[in-house]
Amino acid sequence: MADIRQRVEIYFERLARLVYRNKVKALVLMAAITLVPASFLPRLTMDTTNESFFRKDDDSIIRYNAFKDQFGKDDFFVVAINAPDVFDSAFLAKLKDLHDDLKARVPYLDDINSLINARNTRGEGNTLIVEDLMKRWPENGQDLKALRERVLSNPLYRDLLVSEDGRYTTIILKAQTYVSAGAGDDALAGFDDGQGTEGKTANGSYLSNEQNSEMTRVIREVVKNHEGPGFRIFVAGSPVVVADIEQGISRTLSIMIPLSFLVIILFLFVMFRRISGVIYPLLAMVLSLLASFGMMAVAGLPITHITSILPTFLLVVGIGDSVHILAIFYMKFDEGAGKEDAIAYALGHSALAVLMTSLTTAAGLLSFVTADVAPIVDLGYIAPAGVMLALLYTIILIPALVALFPMKKTMPHGQGTPVMDRVLTGIAKTACMHPWKIVFISLAIASLSVVGMTGLRFSHNGLKWLPDDYPVRKATEVIDANLRGAVTLEVVIDTGRENGLHDPAVLNRLEESVRFVSDLRVGQLEVGKAWTITAILKEIHRALNENRPEFYALPQERKLAAQEFLLFENSGSDDLEDVVDASFRMARFTIKTTFDDAMAYKALMDNIRHHFEAAFPEARVTTTGVMALFASMLHNAITTMAKSYIIALSIITLLMIFLIGRVRIGLLSMVPNLMPIMMVLGIMGWFGIPLDLGTILVGSIAIGLVVDDTIHFMHNFRRYVEQTSDVEQAILKTMQTTGRAMLITSVVLAAGFFLNVAAEMKNTIYFGLLTGASVVFALIADYFLTPALMVVVFRAGKRQAAAIPRVS
């Protein structure tokens, strides 16, 4: 194993000399590697839709797309208006102006509903009339009173178009399911639509992220022109949450990338005091970022909630490679070596350790490719590629730049400040003198962490990622409180036969299901409203029976039900298309509730699914919709966490054994790397930070990061042990050399992640804080626990060797 390591180190020395002597060719190669993928950057898109969390072959997304193909989109924009009395004539006039303005200006609009045009089904003699609710405008107080009674007595209107107390009303906007080429505003021309997991169908492209954002923007512009005293407006709905999360990600990136650059520039300047020490690493990182995001564009992978962490992550991780190489190079160069000899020595000395740290970081990230959450899979492909690209630019671009540009020697500053030397020496002596105390303290911390981990909970609530003062968050809370929510679960009941929905037995069971679901409450989550085809049929039946309230019921004859449906279709209304297929085989059953945690949705869905499977044993029952997607996301995230942690830990352990060359020491060296992960998970449990689609990544990413310090420590410790055969001396020398570099790179990593506190999105803030904390904990563990374990093991080995009797 030692021979292999020596050959690898010699290879890196030769590579450095080869690049140095062929600097122009090396730079041309690096330019090509950068420019080819970077040329695709204009195609890079962003996708923050709920569908973006799923792979194309996921059963949940297949069911959801099939539902949309049949019934259209289930998520809708909700414009809620608050007034002292929504049945006031002045208010209704303003409502009509807003309704008409939205209808005229909002692009990609499929349907719009409010009190202005709500379906009003009535009979005149033997004629069925289906018209707009306010086709005849109320002219006096008596008309307004009649309108109030008609609206509040209609079960379908309540908590959908008007609140029970008559103080809130809504305008519901439904987007087109498909968008043909050239549709929409010209302002979108030339932009690439980020289709995410939806893509194109035979009917055209599904509405894209950009088009959804355009709808949100126009709705808000229109609303702003109409809002005033006595006419407060709130805009919410799943599409608005998606659009606002996208804006939050864009703003976060615009803040985080410059901040990361600023911190890195300051750090590099303080460390190297050279312009080249700032420019060379930065150039390597910028080019690796361009190439990485270019690869995303080539592969058609969009920027999502998850992959938005990539820029900051790759910057702070990749800069460590350059630091380790340049630190050794400048030291040898200032001692009098030529540039070629100095860079060759630097790569020979540190490139193997840098390679191993890159491989372990990539391995932690590569574990995500087995995930069931599409953006995490994307991260599992692009992030490891970005890490290895950063390594490539470090070992090829930097030696070429060193060769190309002149450089002056500076007076050596010594081996560091006396204060740092004393601190590192003190840490080394403490670890050597009190190894068992350190081990026992570590066990106590691990035990506390395990207790904290028992409080971990899984969660997914994209709305909670947004700041408390975000308009969509406030609007959603208002709508949840006064109109009982705007998130839907869709149930499709396939009777398996044509005109199966003409059967009174099926219709009666559907109506019984409406009553059951409407009263359903699971934990803190309750159903706000439920409706299906029976609501329309009851309206028809009442209208054809002189509009008498007692006939607001289902016909109990198959032939009569079929005739009433036919009359409704001939009335000119197309509302049946929203709840039933053309052959009356499949019924759509919509359930509306509040915006909540996906864990709560899963429990509610389980109750609903069991009910429908029992009520319709002969039918095929499918659950889908936004709520179902949320619940499926949570399930996929849980399985992703388990798989990625195991895979990352296994791969990194094997790499550590390879680097160290001894199985027992390799396994033991993983203990300080598991400690930071346990501590972070313990903190999450103690402080109630949930494991969601942002924080669930911390463990696997941190495993790949925290092992970096251990690799550098063990790489040099092994070398010094072989030289001195004295474990205490080896630890002391390792701390005085590698310990300094470990501190510097850990500070950069932690600072880079802690910068995420400046982000808008709470999931990004938590990710940064927790990952940064894991880096700090890892440094402490590698300063104290790693050397303590080495002392314990090597002393035990000496005692065993001394106890073996010698045979002459």
C-alpha positions in Angstrom: 0.0 0.0 0.0 2.9 2.4 0.8 4.4 1.6 -2.6 1.1 2.6 -4.3 1.0 5.9 -2.4 4.6 6.7 -3.3 3.9 5.9 -7.0 0.9 8.2 -6.9 2.9 11.0 -5.4 5.7 10.6 -8.0 3.0 10.6 -10.7 1.7 14.0 -9.5 5.2 15.4 -9.4 5.7 14.4 -13.0 2.3 15.7 -14.0 3.2 19.1 -12.5 6.4 19.2 -14.5 4.5 18.1 -17.7 2.0 20.9 -17.3 4.6 23.4 -16.4 6.6 22.7 -19.6 3.5 22.6 -21.7 1.7 25.5 -20.2 0.0 26.9 -23.4 -1.4 23.5 -24.3 -2.6 23.0 -20.8 -4.4 26.4 -20.8 -6.0 25.6 -24.2 -7.2 22.3 -22.8 -8.7 24.0 -19.7 -10.4 26.6 -21.9 -11.9 23.9 -24.1 -13.2 22.0 -21.0 -14.8 25.3 -19.8 -16.1 26.8 -23.0 -17.9 23.8 -24.5 -20.3 23.3 -21.6 -20.4 27.0 -20.7 -21.8 27.7 -24.2 -25.0 26.0 -23.1 -25.6 28.2 -20.1 -28.3 30.3 -21.9 -30.4 27.1 -21.9 -30.2 26.7 -18.1 -33.6 26.9 -16.5 -35.2 27.0 -13.1 -38.0 24.7 -11.9 -39.5 25.1 -8.4 -42.8 23.4 -9.2 -44.1 20.6 -7.0 -43.7 18.2 -10.0 -40.0 19.0 -10.1 -39.4 16.8 -7.0 -40.2 13.7 -9.0 -38.5 11.6 -11.6 -40.4 11.1 -14.8 -41.0 7.5 -14.1 -42.3 8.0 -10.6 -45.8 6.6 -10.2 -47.0 9.7 -8.4 -46.1 12.0 -11.3 -47.5 9.5 -13.9 -50.8 9.5 -12.0 -50.7 13.3 -11.7 -50.0 13.9 -15.4 -52.8 11.5 -16.4 -55.1 13.4 -14.1 -54.2 16.7 -15.7 -54.6 15.3 -19.2 -58.1 14.3 -18.3 -59.4 17.0 -16.0 -56.9 19.9 -16.2 -54.7 21.5 -13.5 -55.9 21.0 -9.9 -53.8 23.8 -8.4 -55.3 27.2 -8.8 -54.6 30.9 -8.0 -56.9 32.3 -5.2 -57.6 36.0 -5.0 -59.4 36.5 -1.7 -61.1 39.9 -1.1 -62.1 41.0 2.4 -64.8 43.6 3.1 -67.3 44.3 5.8 -70.0 42.9 3.6 -69.4 41.3 0.2 -73.0 41.7 -0.7 -72.8 45.4 -0.8 -73.6 46.9 -4.2 -70.5 49.1 -4.3 -68.3 46.1 -3.3 -69.9 44.0 -6.0 -69.2 46.7 -8.6 -65.5 46.7 -7.6 -65.4 42.9 -7.6 -66.7 42.9 -11.2 -64.1 45.4 -12.3 -61.4 43.2 -10.7 -62.8 40.0 -12.2 -63.0 41.6 -15.7 -59.5 43.0 -15.5 -58.0 39.7 -14.4 -59.9 37.9 -17.2 -58.6 40.4 -19.8 -54.9 40.6 -18.7 -53.8 37.4 -17.1 -52.0 35.2 -19.7 -52.4 31.4 -20.0 -55.8 31.6 -18.3 -58.1 28.7 -18.8 -60.9 29.6 -16.5 -61.9 32.3 -13.9 -64.7 32.0 -11.3 -66.2 34.3 -8.8 -69.6 35.4 -7.6 -69.8 37.4 -10.8 -69.9 34.3 -13.1 -70.5 31.4 -10.7 -72.8 28.7 -12.1 -76.5 29.3 -11.4 -78.6 26.4 -12.4 -82.4 27.0 -12.5 -85.5 26.0 -14.3 -88.2 27.9 -16.1 -91.1 25.7 -16.9 -89.6 22.6 -18.6 -86.4 24.5 -19.6 -83.1 24.0 -17.8 -81.1 27.2 -17.7 -77.4 27.4 -16.7 -76.2 31.0 -16.4 -73.9 33.3 -14.6 -75.0 34.0 -11.0 -75.0 37.7 -11.6 -76.2 37.8 -15.1 -79.0 40.0 -13.8 -77.3 42.7 -11.7 -79.0 43.4 -8.3 -80.6 46.8 -8.5 -81.9 47.3 -5.0 -81.7 46.1 -1.4 -84.2 43.4 -2.0 -82.2 42.0 -4.9 -79.0 42.1 -2.8 -80.8 40.2 0.0 -82.0 37.6 -2.4 -78.5 37.2 -3.7 -77.1 36.8 -0.2 -79.6 34.1 0.6 -79.0 32.3 -2.7 -75.2 32.3 -2.3 -75.0 31.4 1.4 -77.6 28.6 0.9 -75.6 27.0 -1.9 -73.3 24.4 -0.4 -70.9 24.5 -3.4 -70.3 28.3 -3.0 -69.6 28.2 0.8 -65.9 28.1 1.6 -65.0 28.1 -2.1 -66.4 31.4 -3.4 -67.5 33.0 -0.2 -66.8 32.6 3.5 -69.6 31.5 5.8 -69.7 35.0 7.5 -70.0 36.8 4.2 -66.8 38.9 4.8 -64.5 37.1 2.3 -65.1 36.2 -1.3 -62.7 34.8 -3.9 -61.8 34.9 -7.5 -60.4 31.5 -8.5 -58.1 31.5 -11.6 -57.2 28.2 -13.3 -54.2 28.0 -15.6 -54.2 26.2 -18.9 -52.9 22.7 -18.7 -51.1 22.9 -22.1 -49.5 25.8 -23.8 -49.0 25.7 -27.6 -45.9 27.2 -29.2 -46.1 31.0 -29.4 -48.8 31.3 -26.7 -48.6 34.0 -24.1 -47.0 37.4 -24.1 -44.2 38.3 -26.5 -42.2 39.3 -23.5 -41.4 35.6 -23.0 -40.1 35.1 -26.5 -36.5 34.0 -26.6 -36.6 32.4 -23.1 -36.2 28.7 -22.7 -39.1 27.2 -20.8 -38.1 25.2 -17.8 -40.4 22.2 -18.1 -38.9 20.3 -15.2 -40.4 16.8 -15.0 -43.4 17.7 -17.0 -42.1 18.3 -20.5 -44.1 18.1 -23.6 -47.2 16.0 -24.5 -49.1 15.3 -27.6 -51.4 18.2 -26.7 -48.4 20.6 -26.4 -46.2 21.6 -23.5 -47.4 21.7 -19.9 -47.4 25.2 -18.4 -43.8 26.0 -17.5 -42.2 27.6 -14.4 -41.6 30.8 -16.3 -45.2 31.0 -17.5 -46.5 30.3 -14.0 -44.4 33.1 -12.7 -45.7 35.4 -15.4 -49.2 34.7 -14.4 -48.4 35.4 -10.8 -46.7 38.7 -11.7 -49.7 39.9 -13.8 -52.2 38.9 -11.2 -50.4 40.9 -8.6 -50.1 43.9 -10.9 -53.8 43.8 -11.5 -54.6 43.4 -7.9 -52.4 46.3 -6.9 -54.5 48.6 -9.1 -57.8 47.6 -7.5 -56.9 47.3 -3.8 -58.1 50.0 -1.4 -60.0 50.8 1.8 -62.7 48.2 2.3 -61.3 46.1 -0.5 -58.3 44.2 1.0 -56.9 41.6 -1.4 -54.8 38.5 -0.7 -53.2 36.4 -3.4 -52.4 32.8 -2.6 -52.6 29.2 -4.0 -49.9 26.6 -4.7 -48.8 28.3 -8.0 -48.1 31.5 -6.1 -46.1 29.6 -3.5 -44.1 28.0 -6.3 -43.4 31.4 -8.0 -42.4 33.0 -4.7 -40.0 30.2 -3.9 -38.4 30.7 -7.3 -38.0 34.4 -6.7 -36.6 33.6 -3.2 -34.0 31.3 -4.8 -33.0 33.9 -7.4 -32.6 36.6 -4.7 -30.6 34.2 -2.5 -28.2 33.3 -5.3 -27.8 37.0 -6.2 -26.7 37.6 -2.5 -24.8 34.5 -1.7 -22.5 34.2 -4.7 -21.0 37.8 -4.3 -20.8 37.3 -0.5 -19.0 34.0 -1.0 -16.5 35.6 -3.4 -15.9 38.4 -1.0 -15.1 36.1 1.9 -12.9 33.9 -0.2 -11.0 37.0 -1.6 -10.4 38.3 1.9 -9.3 34.9 3.2 -6.9 34.3 0.3 -5.3 37.7 0.6 -4.8 37.4 4.3 -3.3 34.0 3.9 -1.0 34.5 0.9 -0.5 38.3 0.7 0.0 37.9 -3.0 -2.2 38.9 -6.0 -1.5 35.5 -7.6 -2.6 33.8 -4.4 -6.0 35.4 -4.9 -6.4 35.3 -8.6 -5.3 31.8 -9.4 -7.7 30.0 -7.0 -10.6 32.3 -7.9 -10.0 31.7 -11.6 -10.0 28.0 -11.0 -13.2 28.1 -9.0 -15.0 30.4 -11.5 -14.2 28.2 -14.4 -15.2 25.1 -12.5 -18.6 26.8 -11.7 -19.1 27.7 -15.3 -18.3 24.2 -16.5 -20.5 22.6 -13.8 -23.6 24.7 -14.6 -22.9 24.3 -18.3 -23.1 20.6 -17.7 -26.4 21.1 -16.0 -27.7 22.9 -19.1 -26.3 20.2 -21.4 -28.1 17.5 -19.4 -31.3 19.6 -19.3 -31.2 19.7 -15.5 -32.9 22.8 -14.0 -31.9 24.9 -10.9 -34.3 23.7 -8.2 -34.8 24.2 -4.4 -32.0 21.6 -3.8 -29.5 22.4 -6.5 -29.6 26.1 -5.7 -27.0 25.4 -3.0 -24.4 24.4 -5.6 -22.7 27.8 -6.3 -21.7 28.5 -2.7 -21.0 24.8 -2.0 -18.6 24.4 -4.9 -16.9 27.7 -4.2 -16.0 27.0 -0.6 -15.2 23.3 -1.2 -13.1 23.8 -4.3 -11.1 26.6 -2.8 -9.6 24.2 -0.3 -7.9 22.3 -3.1 -6.1 25.4 -4.3 -5.1 26.4 -0.8 -3.3 23.2 0.1 -1.4 23.2 -3.2 -0.5 26.9 -3.2 0.5 26.9 0.5 3.2 24.3 -0.1 4.2 25.9 -3.4 4.8 29.4 -1.9 6.7 27.9 1.1 9.2 26.0 -1.2 9.4 28.9 -3.7 10.2 31.4 -1.0 12.8 29.0 0.5 14.7 29.3 -2.8 13.4 26.6 -5.1 12.6 27.4 -8.7 8.9 27.7 -9.8 9.0 24.3 -11.5 10.6 22.5 -8.6 8.3 24.2 -6.1 5.0 23.3 -7.9 6.2 19.8 -8.5 7.0 19.4 -4.8 3.6 20.9 -3.9 1.7 18.4 -6.0 3.8 15.5 -4.9 3.4 16.4 -1.3 -0.3 17.4 -1.2 -2.1 16.2 -4.4 -2.8 12.7 -3.1 -4.4 14.1 0.0 -6.3 16.6 -2.1 -7.4 13.8 -4.5 -8.6 11.7 -1.6 -10.6 14.6 0.0 -12.2 15.3 -3.4 -13.1 11.7 -3.8 -14.6 11.4 -0.3 -16.6 14.7 -0.8 -17.7 13.4 -4.2 -18.6 10.0 -2.7 -20.8 11.6 -0.1 -22.6 13.5 -2.9 -22.7 10.6 -5.3 -24.8 8.7 -2.8 -27.7 10.9 -3.8 -28.0 9.3 -7.3 -30.0 6.5 -5.6 -32.5 9.0 -4.2 -36.2 9.0 -5.0 -36.3 12.8 -5.1 -35.4 14.1 -8.6 -33.5 17.3 -7.5 -31.5 15.3 -5.1 -30.6 12.9 -7.9 -29.6 15.9 -10.0 -27.4 17.1 -7.1 -25.9 13.6 -6.9 -24.7 13.9 -10.5 -23.7 17.5 -10.8 -22.1 18.2 -7.4 -19.5 15.3 -7.6 -18.7 16.4 -11.2 -18.2 19.9 -9.9 -15.9 18.8 -7.1 -13.8 16.7 -9.5 -13.7 19.6 -12.0 -12.4 21.9 -9.2 -9.7 19.3 -8.5 -8.8 19.2 -12.2 -8.5 23.0 -12.5 -6.3 23.0 -9.4 -3.8 20.4 -10.6 -3.6 21.6 -14.2 -4.7 25.2 -14.4 -2.7 26.5 -11.4 0.6 24.9 -12.4 0.1 26.4 -15.9 -0.6 29.8 -14.5 2.5 29.5 -12.3 4.6 28.7 -15.3 3.1 31.5 -17.5 3.4 34.5 -15.2 6.5 35.9 -13.4 6.6 35.7 -9.7 8.7 37.4 -7.0 10.0 35.7 -3.9 9.0 37.1 -0.6 10.7 37.0 2.8 9.6 33.9 4.7 7.2 34.6 7.5 8.3 31.5 9.4 6.1 28.6 10.2 3.2 30.7 11.6 2.5 32.9 14.5 4.0 31.8 17.8 0.5 32.0 19.3 -0.8 29.5 16.7 2.3 27.2 17.3 1.7 27.3 21.0 -2.0 26.5 20.7 -1.5 23.6 18.3 1.4 22.2 20.4 -0.8 22.5 23.5 -3.6 20.6 21.7 -1.2 17.9 20.7 0.2 17.5 24.2 -3.4 17.4 25.7 -4.4 14.6 23.3 -1.2 12.6 24.1 -1.4 13.1 27.9 -5.2 12.6 28.4 -6.4 10.3 25.6 -8.9 8.4 27.6 -10.4 11.5 29.1 -11.0 12.8 25.6 -12.5 9.5 24.5 -14.9 9.5 27.5 -15.9 13.1 27.0 -16.6 12.3 23.3 -18.7 9.3 24.4 -20.7 11.6 26.7 -21.3 14.1 23.9 -22.3 11.2 21.6 -24.8 10.0 24.2 -26.4 13.4 24.5 -26.6 13.6 20.7 -28.3 10.2 20.5 -30.9 11.4 23.0 -31.4 14.5 20.9 -31.8 12.4 17.8 -34.8 10.7 19.3 -36.6 14.0 18.8 -36.0 14.2 15.1 -39.1 14.5 12.9 -39.6 14.4 9.2 -41.4 17.4 7.6 -42.1 19.1 4.3 -43.8 22.5 4.2 -42.5 24.7 1.4 -44.6 27.6 2.7 -42.6 27.6 6.0 -39.4 28.0 4.0 -40.5 31.6 3.2 -40.0 34.4 5.7 -43.0 35.2 8.0 -43.6 38.5 6.3 -43.9 37.2 2.8 -47.2 38.3 1.2 -48.1 34.7 0.0 -47.5 33.3 3.5 -49.8 35.9 5.1 -52.4 35.5 2.3 -52.3 31.7 2.8 -52.9 32.0 6.5 -55.8 34.4 5.9 -57.4 32.0 3.4 -56.8 29.0 5.6 -58.5 30.7 8.5 -61.5 32.2 6.7 -62.1 29.9 3.7 -60.7 26.6 5.0 -57.7 26.3 2.7 -56.7 26.1 -0.9 -54.7 22.9 -1.2 -56.5 20.0 -2.9 -56.4 16.2 -2.9 -57.9 14.6 -6.0 -59.5 11.2 -6.0 -60.5 9.6 -9.3 -63.0 6.8 -9.1 -63.0 4.7 -12.3 -66.1 2.5 -12.4 -64.6 0.5 -15.3 -67.7 0.8 -17.5 -69.2 3.3 -19.8 -72.0 5.4 -18.2 -71.1 3.8 -14.9 -71.8 7.2 -13.3 -75.5 7.0 -14.3 -75.9 4.3 -11.7 -77.8 5.6 -8.7 -76.0 3.2 -6.4 -72.6 4.7 -7.5 -74.0 8.3 -7.2 -75.3 7.6 -3.8 -72.0 6.3 -2.6 -70.3 9.4 -4.0 -72.7 11.6 -2.1 -72.1 9.6 1.1 -68.4 10.0 0.6 -68.9 13.8 0.3 -70.5 13.8 3.7 -67.9 11.5 5.2 -64.9 13.4 3.9 -66.4 16.9 4.7 -66.6 15.9 8.4 -63.1 14.3 8.5 -60.5 15.5 10.9 -57.1 13.8 11.4 -55.0 15.3 14.2 -55.0 19.1 13.7 -55.9 18.8 10.0 -59.5 19.0 8.9 -61.1 18.9 5.5 -62.4 22.3 4.4 -64.6 21.2 1.6 -65.3 18.3 -0.7 -67.3 18.1 -4.0 -67.8 15.9 -7.0 -70.3 15.3 -9.9 -73.2 14.9 -7.5 -73.2 18.6 -6.7 -74.0 19.4 -10.4 -76.6 16.6 -10.6 -78.4 17.8 -7.4 -78.6 21.4 -8.9 -80.1 20.0 -12.1 -82.6 17.8 -10.3 -83.8 20.8 -8.2 -84.0 23.1 -11.2 -86.1 20.6 -13.1 -88.5 20.3 -10.2 -89.6 23.9 -10.0 -86.4 25.0 -8.1 -87.9 23.5 -4.9 -85.3 23.1 -2.2 -86.5 19.7 -1.2 -85.5 18.4 -4.6 -81.8 19.3 -4.0 -81.1 15.6 -4.1 -80.0 12.8 -6.4 -82.4 11.1 -8.8 -82.8 7.5 -7.9 -83.4 6.2 -11.4 -80.6 5.5 -13.8 -82.6 6.7 -16.9 -83.5 9.9 -15.1 -79.9 10.6 -14.1 -78.8 10.1 -17.7 -81.5 12.5 -19.0 -80.6 15.2 -16.6 -76.9 15.0 -17.4 -77.9 15.2 -21.1 -80.0 18.3 -20.5 -77.1 20.0 -18.7 -74.7 19.2 -21.5 -77.2 20.7 -24.0 -77.5 23.9 -21.9 -74.2 25.1 -23.2 -72.2 24.7 -19.9 -69.0 22.7 -20.0 -68.7 22.4 -16.2 -69.2 18.6 -16.4 -65.8 18.3 -18.2 -64.2 19.3 -14.9 -65.6 16.4 -12.9 -66.3 13.5 -15.3 -64.8 12.0 -18.5 -66.7 12.0 -21.8 -68.0 8.4 -21.3 -69.2 9.0 -17.7 -66.9 6.2 -16.6 -64.6 8.2 -14.3 -65.6 10.7 -11.6 -63.3 13.4 -10.1 -63.7 13.9 -6.3 -62.0 17.1 -5.0 -61.0 17.6 -1.4 -59.8 21.0 -0.2 -57.9 21.7 3.0 -55.4 24.0 4.5 -51.7 24.4 3.7 -50.0 22.1 6.2 -47.1 19.7 6.8 -46.8 16.8 4.4 -46.7 14.4 7.3 -50.3 15.5 8.3 -51.4 15.1 4.7 -50.2 11.5 4.6 -52.3 10.6 7.7 -55.3 12.3 6.2 -54.8 10.7 2.8 -54.5 7.2 4.4 -58.0 7.7 6.0 -59.5 8.9 2.7 -57.9 6.2 0.6 -59.2 3.5 3.0 -62.7 4.9 2.9 -62.9 5.0 -0.9 -61.4 1.5 -1.3 -64.1 0.2 1.0 -66.9 2.3 -0.5 -66.0 1.4 -4.1 -64.5 -2.2 -4.1 -65.5 -2.8 -7.7 -63.8 0.5 -9.0 -60.2 1.6 -9.4 -59.5 4.4 -7.0 -56.6 6.7 -7.6 -55.4 9.5 -5.3 -53.4 12.4 -6.8 -53.2 16.2 -6.7 -51.0 18.7 -4.9 -51.6 17.1 -1.5 -50.7 13.6 -2.8 -47.5 15.0 -4.3 -46.5 16.6 -0.9 -47.1 13.3 0.9 -45.2 11.3 -1.7 -42.3 13.8 -1.5 -42.0 13.1 2.3 -42.0 9.4 1.8 -39.3 9.7 -0.9 -37.2 11.9 1.3 -37.2 9.5 4.2 -36.0 6.6 2.0 -33.5 8.9 0.4 -32.0 9.8 3.7 -31.5 6.2 4.8 -30.0 5.1 1.5 -27.7 8.1 1.0 -26.3 8.0 4.6 -25.5 4.2 4.3 -23.9 4.5 0.8 -21.9 7.6 1.6 -20.6 6.1 4.9 -19.6 2.8 3.2 -17.8 4.4 0.2 -15.9 6.9 2.4 -14.9 4.2 4.9 -13.4 2.1 2.1 -11.5 5.2 0.8 -10.1 5.9 4.3 -8.9 2.3 4.6 -7.2 2.6 1.2 -5.5 5.9 2.2 -4.3 4.7 5.6 -3.4 1.2 4.4 -4.7 -0.5 7.6 -8.3 -1.7 8.1 -8.4 -1.2 11.9 -7.0 2.3 11.8 -9.1 3.1 8.8 -12.3 2.1 10.6 -11.2 3.9 13.8 -10.5 7.1 11.9 -14.2 7.2 10.9 -15.2 7.7 14.5 -14.3 11.4 14.6 -16.2 11.8 11.3 -19.4 10.3 12.6 -19.3 12.5 15.8 -20.0 15.8 13.9 -23.0 14.1 12.1 -24.4 12.8 15.3 -23.9 16.2 17.0 -25.7 18.0 14.2 -28.6 15.5 14.2 -28.8 15.8 18.0 -29.0 19.6 17.8 -31.8 19.3 15.2 -33.7 17.0 17.6 -33.1 19.2 20.7 -34.1 22.4 18.9 -37.0 21.0 16.9 -35.4 21.6 13.5 -37.2 19.2 11.1 -35.6 16.9 8.6 -37.1 18.3 5.4 -35.9 18.4 1.8 -33.3 20.9 2.6 -31.8 19.7 5.9 -32.0 16.0 5.0 -29.0 16.6 2.7 -26.8 17.8 5.6 -25.7 14.3 6.7 -24.5 12.9 3.5 -22.8 16.2 2.4 -21.2 16.7 5.8 -19.9 13.1 5.8 -18.0 13.9 2.6 -16.7 17.2 4.0 -15.8 16.5 7.5 -13.6 13.6 6.5 -11.3 16.0 4.6 -9.5 17.2 7.8 -9.1 13.6 8.9 -7.6 12.6 5.6 -5.0 15.4 5.8 -4.3 14.6 9.4 -3.9 10.8 8.8 -2.0 11.3 5.5 0.7 13.3 7.4 0.5 11.3 10.6 1.2 8.1 8.8 4.3 9.7 7.2 5.6 11.0 10.5 5.0 7.7 12.3 7.0 5.9 9.6 9.8 8.5 10.0 9.9 8.6 13.9 8.3 5.4 15.1 7.0 7.6 17.9 3.2 8.3 18.0 3.5 11.4 20.3 6.2 13.0 18.0 4.1 12.1 14.9 1.1 13.8 16.4 3.1 16.9 17.4 4.6 17.3 13.9 1.2 16.7 12.3 -0.4 19.4 14.4 2.4 21.9 13.7 2.1 21.4 9.9 -1.2 19.9 8.8 -3.1 21.3 11.9 -2.6 24.9 10.5 -3.9 24.0 7.1 -6.9 22.2 8.7 -7.8 25.3 10.6 -7.6 27.5 7.6 -9.6 25.3 5.2 -12.2 24.6 8.0 -12.6 28.3 8.6 -13.2 28.9 4.9 -15.7 26.1 4.7 -17.6 27.0 7.8 -17.6 30.7 6.9 -18.9 29.9 3.4 -21.8 27.8 4.8 -22.6 30.3 7.6 -23.0 32.9 5.0 -26.3 31.3 4.2 -27.8 33.1 7.2 -28.1 36.0 4.8 -30.5 34.0 2.6 -34.2 34.6 2.5 -35.3 30.9 2.4 -35.3 29.2 5.8 -34.3 25.9 4.4 -31.2 27.5 3.0 -30.4 29.1 6.3 -30.8 25.8 8.2 -28.7 24.0 5.6 -25.9 26.6 6.0 -26.0 26.7 9.8 -26.0 22.9 10.2 -23.4 22.1 7.6 -21.2 24.9 8.9 -21.6 23.6 12.4 -20.6 20.1 11.2 -17.4 21.5 9.8 -16.6 23.2 13.1 -17.4 20.1 15.1 -15.2 18.0 12.7 -12.2 20.3 13.2 -12.6 20.0 17.0 -12.9 16.2 16.7 -9.8 16.0 14.5 -7.8 18.2 16.8 -8.6 16.2 19.9 -10.4 12.8 19.3 -8.4 11.7 16.3 -5.0 12.0 18.0 -6.3 10.6 21.2 -7.6 7.5 19.4 -4.2 7.1 17.7 -2.4 7.3 21.0 -4.7 4.7 22.5 -4.3 2.3 19.6 -0.5 2.7 19.1 0.2 2.4 22.9 -2.0 -0.8 23.0 -0.1 -2.1 20.0 3.2 -1.5 21.8 2.0 -3.3 24.9 0.9 -6.3 22.9 4.2 -6.4 21.1 6.1 -6.2 24.4 4.0 -9.1 25.8 4.9 -11.5 23.0 7.9 -13.6 24.2 10.9 -13.6 21.9 12.1 -16.9 20.4 15.8 -17.2 20.0 
